[in-house]
Amino acid sequence: MWKPIRPLFRADTVRGWVYALAGAAWSLPPTAVALAVAAGVARSWPVGLRWVCFGAVFVALLAAGGFPRAVRARCVRLANRLLCTGLPAPGASPGGGRPDLVRTSAWLALHMAVGWAVAAVTGLLAAVAAVLAGVWFHGGDRVALLGLSVRVAGGWRGGWVPLAAMGCLVAAAGVCAGAVAVLRSAAPALLGPRPAERLAALEERTRLLAGRNRLAQELHDSIGHTLTAATIQAAVAAELMEREPEAARRALSSIEESSRSAMDDLDHVLGVLREGKAPTAPQHTLGDLRALLERVRQTGTEVRADLHGDWARVPAAVSRETYRIVQEGLTNALRHAHRAPVTLRVTVTDDWLEAELTNPLAGGRGLGLTRPGRRGQGLAGIGERMRLLRGEVSVGPVPGGRWRLLARIPLRSAP
């Protein structure tokens, strides 16, 4: 019995209802300003001209509201969050942003219109259900609804009333589901990228791949030279260790310096190179997280782990990338705050996976694996993973003298 209407009461429908009501709420300020102008400036005008003035002011405010690029970006983020549309973040607009201005204003107008329709219809249906149920519960009476007079009997003779009230609630949920479908189908046309933007993104991608190929060749030459030189110097140092220890120490120092230089080159190039052949070895997932934590504990670092949720429902891409994010966070903790206790929390809910890793600020206890002024690529890699998964990441110090890495990844829109 409930199976046909169960989709009407899903979390997606509730979020869509909240999103639609937000459109109605956002229309209140421009409506108030337009009414004030029509009532003040056009007070002596005929009623028809005053309505024309109200409409002109409202449309002007709506167009002005869609002009800032930040408004379009926020609309895309909110639609992705509540409507699960999966739209890409808006980029630069080739040839000017006028088409985006028109489309953003059209989206705001549609959002507001759908919001008012949903608010009016669902509010009316909920009120009818509440009135019918309340009168029936208190013994029955005659009720006037929408110009109709209905006799509500008490007791078993009014047994149709709970069914009618439930029907009103189901109809309200159906209206919400329909509004979500309308907004979700219109979002790609009004908030998605234009053909010119797609072409510009493709050209930029082509240039990026060409640059990566060039950097890959440079990396091959640099690392190959460094490894060859280091191998020769190591052989020389082994021969001179007994006869000329000073020369052997100089050779070892040269190996150290060239290795540090190669590490700098490697960090720089790997910050750009993100393309490569698919790995042949199995990818680590959240199922391998406990083994990773055990290896970290073997270094003498205390790790307190709090793992909750059904990991079997996590998409494979999210599981792999979350493992890498946690691995990078643990590596940073070992590098910058060696042997400081680390707290890890991974929680899986219906719609989100949240990973939080905290440790005390370094306080000079690092391993000395990074040179002053040198920036690693770990946080940049985490940021790129989160953009691909349409997630959120926060990294930095928090009150209490601790460093926190917090990543939130949506499960429904995961690739």
Rosetta blueprint (number, residue, H / E / L):
1 M L
2 W L
3 K L
4 P L
5 I L
6 R H
7 P H
8 L H
9 F H
10 R L
11 A H
12 D H
13 T H
14 V H
15 R H
16 G H
17 W H
18 V H
19 Y H
20 A H
21 L H
22 A H
23 G H
24 A H
25 A H
26 W H
27 S L
28 L H
29 P H
30 P H
31 T H
32 A H
33 V H
34 A H
35 L H
36 A H
37 V H
38 A H
39 A H
40 G H
41 V L
42 A L
43 R L
44 S L
45 W L
46 P L
47 V H
48 G H
49 L H
50 R H
51 W H
52 V H
53 C H
54 F H
55 G H
56 A H
57 V H
58 F H
59 V H
60 A H
61 L H
62 L H
63 A H
64 A H
65 G H
66 G L
67 F L
68 P L
69 R H
70 A H
71 V H
72 R H
73 A H
74 R H
75 C H
76 V H
77 R H
78 L H
79 A H
80 N H
81 R H
82 L H
83 L H
84 C L
85 T L
86 G L
87 L L
88 P L
89 A L
90 P L
91 G L
92 A L
93 S L
94 P L
95 G L
96 G L
97 G L
98 R H
99 P H
100 D H
101 L H
102 V H
103 R H
104 T H
105 S H
106 A H
107 W H
108 L H
109 A H
110 L H
111 H H
112 M H
113 A H
114 V H
115 G H
116 W H
117 A H
118 V H
119 A H
120 A H
121 V H
122 T H
123 G H
124 L H
125 L H
126 A H
127 A H
128 V H
129 A H
130 A H
131 V H
132 L H
133 A H
134 G H
135 V H
136 W H
137 F H
138 H L
139 G L
140 G E
141 D E
142 R E
143 V E
144 A E
145 L E
146 L L
147 G L
148 L E
149 S E
150 V E
151 R E
152 V E
153 A E
154 G L
155 G H
156 W H
157 R H
158 G H
159 G L
160 W H
161 V H
162 P H
163 L H
164 A H
165 A H
166 M H
167 G H
168 C H
169 L H
170 V H
171 A H
172 A H
173 A H
174 G H
175 V H
176 C H
177 A H
178 G H
179 A H
180 V H
181 A H
182 V H
183 L H
184 R H
185 S H
186 A H
187 A H
188 P H
189 A H
190 L H
191 L H
192 G L
193 P L
194 R L
195 P H
196 A H
197 E H
198 R H
199 L H
200 A H
201 A H
202 L H
203 E H
204 E H
205 R H
206 T H
207 R H
208 L H
209 L H
210 A H
211 G H
212 R H
213 N H
214 R H
215 L H
216 A H
217 Q H
218 E H
219 L H
220 H H
221 D H
222 S H
223 I H
224 G H
225 H H
226 T H
227 L H
228 T H
229 A H
230 A H
231 T H
232 I H
233 Q H
234 A H
235 A H
236 V H
237 A H
238 A H
239 E H
240 L H
241 M L
242 E L
243 R L
244 E L
245 P H
246 E H
247 A H
248 A H
249 R H
250 R H
251 A H
252 L H
253 S H
254 S H
255 I H
256 E H
257 E H
258 S H
259 S H
260 R H
261 S H
262 A H
263 M H
264 D H
265 D H
266 L H
267 D H
268 H H
269 V H
270 L H
271 G L
272 V L
273 L L
274 R L
275 E L
276 G L
277 K L
278 A L
279 P L
280 T L
281 A L
282 P L
283 Q L
284 H L
285 T L
286 L H
287 G H
288 D H
289 L H
290 R H
291 A H
292 L H
293 L H
294 E H
295 R H
296 V H
297 R H
298 Q L
299 T L
300 G L
301 T L
302 E L
303 V E
304 R E
305 A E
306 D E
307 L E
308 H E
309 G L
310 D L
311 W H
312 A H
313 R H
314 V L
315 P L
316 A H
317 A H
318 V H
319 S H
320 R H
321 E H
322 T H
323 Y H
324 R H
325 I H
326 V H
327 Q H
328 E H
329 G H
330 L H
331 T H
332 N H
333 A H
334 L H
335 R H
336 H H
337 A L
338 H L
339 R L
340 A L
341 P L
342 V E
343 T E
344 L E
345 R E
346 V E
347 T E
348 V E
349 T L
350 D L
351 D L
352 W E
353 L E
354 E E
355 A E
356 E E
357 L E
358 T E
359 N E
360 P E
361 L L
362 A L
363 G L
364 G L
365 R L
366 G L
367 L L
368 G L
369 L L
370 T L
371 R L
372 P L
373 G L
374 R L
375 R L
376 G L
377 Q L
378 G H
379 L H
380 A H
381 G H
382 I H
383 G H
384 E H
385 R H
386 M H
387 R H
388 L H
389 L L
390 R L
391 G L
392 E E
393 V E
394 S E
395 V E
396 G E
397 P E
398 V E
399 P L
400 G L
401 G L
402 R E
403 W E
404 R E
405 L E
406 L E
407 A E
408 R E
409 I E
410 P E
411 L L
412 R L
413 S L
414 A L
415 P L
